[in-house]
Amino acid sequence: MAEVAPWPDWDALSDEQLDAMERRIAAKYMRKFPLGIVFWGFTNTAVWLALWPLALTGTIPLWLAFPIALFNVAAAYLPSHDAQHSIIARQGHKLRWLNELLGHVSLIPFAAPFRYLRHTHFEHHAHANDPELDPDYEVHAENRREFFRQSLIRMQPGDETAQQAYPAALQRIGKEHLILEALAVRAVYLLVLFGAAWSGYAIEAALLWWVPILLSQVYIRYYLSWKPHHPGKATGRYHDTSAFGSTLGNLGSSGMQYHIVHHLYPRIPLMQTPAAYRELRPILARKGCDLGNL
């Protein structure tokens, strides 16, 4: 029987040894193909698209279609998130087309443009918690109650906070052409809503798309931005995000309990972050990371 490798004496390791071990552990998880997220992305969009003819023809009642649509829209971002980081396939790989297709298709229920989100998300990673450069900085709030109050304000027609931060980031990096792409996607979304309302399906369109997007935006901002970065003051590789325990568990929080792993190694697939965290935890604790109660 092969011998089990002894658990290292972490406190006896030098900083250089800890760094080497950290990279070795992370590399192991970066080599895993994220088949689960690929299936998730395409299936989630297919289910959401199928809801439209089923609900509009009365095949399934709206009271059933609405929660399914809400789940589909809330779950639409994460497969694209893996694609944003080219986790499925990097540039030049034979499966690069699958990576890009997943990024675009998975976002259809969320009515958001893939490349627009990719490059603004890269800016978030490069400048996390920087009040001048992080396009997600405006999501920070003193506490949970203030976060939800601000979220309600952002739903109002006159609020331009989020609309300004992302275009400004794209202009700064020379990707302003993606703003037009975002406007085109938004125009299609509004035309579908108006067309459905004109045809007598206003309530159906509202419950299948408009309301799910409003609610999902709050959910996603909470778990993907506010919670893992709160209080949003620290910067630096090991300090600009944290691990946290969620009352909804890892699935209910969209896998963001281990968001610190994603910021340290963005090419680790989402579904591998819990296992990677468990192996990396002793090292991260010695790096001074905020590991919450996990």
Summary of the structure (lengths in Angstrom):
residues: 294
radius of gyration: 20.5
end to end distance: 33.2
largest distance: 71.4
contacts: 881
relative contact order: 0.13
helix: 65%
strand: 1%
